[in-house]
Amino acid sequence: MPIKIETCVAQHVGDRHEQQDRIALFPHPRRRGMLMAVVADGMGGHSGGAIAAEQVVHKAKELFGDYAPNGDPARNLLRSVIDEAHLMIKLSRFTSEQDPHTTAAVLMLQPGRIDWAYCGDTRIYHFRGDRLAARSTDHSYVAELVRRGKINEHQALHHPQRSVLMHCLGADRQPRVDFGEATPLGDDDTLLVCSDGLWGYFSDAELGGVLAVYSPREAAEILIERARDRAAGQGDNVSIAIIKLTREKAKPAVLPALEPNRKAAVAHCRT
């Protein structure tokens, strides 16, 4: 049976007054089986964070629409999305009288492989079944402390400087961009892209367990609901994009009853 692609994107404003995250998932306009997912977390400590995050989505759609897979490597496209968004964000300072900054995580699926690039602490996870196969490394102060062995990952989650970024878009220096890939792909591969308003409340094992058992829509609802509970009124904006590869299955004669609607605002899900 052929592999089926199931996707979902979802957001929640959390306990903030404004949604400064931006999220998008869209197909290539001409190439079947290609899509791109983008999550950008506008800096809550800077005015204009939403403007900065919007530039990442805008550039991703523009450049992906012009991309020919037989031309430049995927990494060149992903790098261009982040670099050009960074330039536009810096230029926007002169027109908006604001100081916009954002993270960026951009993932591209094409037949047989997935490539991704990121800057900041918006994470990209690759699970095979419920097992973590790869995860982006945060460009943050506490991630650097973990890398040096000064603290462990559990301590990093509660560190008073956990929100301090070493790299982001809109800063004076050129953003650091790191890359990842997964190939070949199987029917148990799941990709998760999410802001720190989500991943800050879960272990890798918890995320993998939910993603392996539930559909992307159900997983998004469950994870956002649990993140909201654990935030206890102090939650940041939450954004989540899920891409899950599964085998086509015959539909049952009788469909099971659905669970009651959850509070998470699921923006778009499809297969």
Buried (B, 14 or more C-beta within 10 A) or exposed (E): EEBEBBBBBBBBBBBBEEBBBBBBBBBBEEBEEBBBBBBBBBBBEBBBBBBBBBBBBBBBBEBBEEBEBEEEEBBEBBBBBBBBBBBBBBEBBEEBEBBBBBBBBBBBBBEEEBBBBBBBBBBBBBBBBBEBBBBBBBBBBBBBBBEEEEBEEEEBBEBEEBBEBBBBBBBEEEBEBEEBBBEEBEEBBBBBBBBBBBBBBBEBEEBBBBBBEBBBBBBBBBBBBBBBEEBEEEBBBBBBBBBBBBEEEEEEEEEEEEEEEBEBBBBBBEE
